Amino acid sequence: MDDRGIRHEIDTVLGYRRSDPFAVSMTFVTGEGNLVWTFGRDLLMRGVESPTGDGDVHVSPAVSFTGRAMVSIELSSPDGHLVLLARSSDINDFLTRAAAVVTPGNESEHFDVDLLISQVLAS
């Protein structure tokens, strides 16, 4: 649902990589090109159970009009505000697969600080 209250269906791909163990990505596939949002995996994990988030991403449990368990993901930017609803089962399946890649709590073992420093210095 956009900031005008208009409901849209958006093809979305959730992603998780061992090389960026603290983050998940949401890629919105549109006719105008893909748009990627990246935010903390822990935010998504906590938001499935209870409302959480500061700043431009908020995640909370929700219920659809038909009573189905959902997860609400609110994204805010200077360009607007978007509320996404995803099936809780889909989000939980994604989080289970991400946990198989890097167990929650062990992210720092897979985080490459030297790579981050070189990327910051190169920009």
Buried (B, 14 or more C-beta within 10 A) or exposed (E): BEEEEEEEEEEBEBBBEEEBBBBBBBBBEEEEEEEEBEBBBBBBBBBBEEEBBEEEBBBBBBEEEEEEBBBBBBBBEEEEEBBBBBEBEEBBEBBEEBBEEBEEEEBEEBBEEEEEEEEEEEE
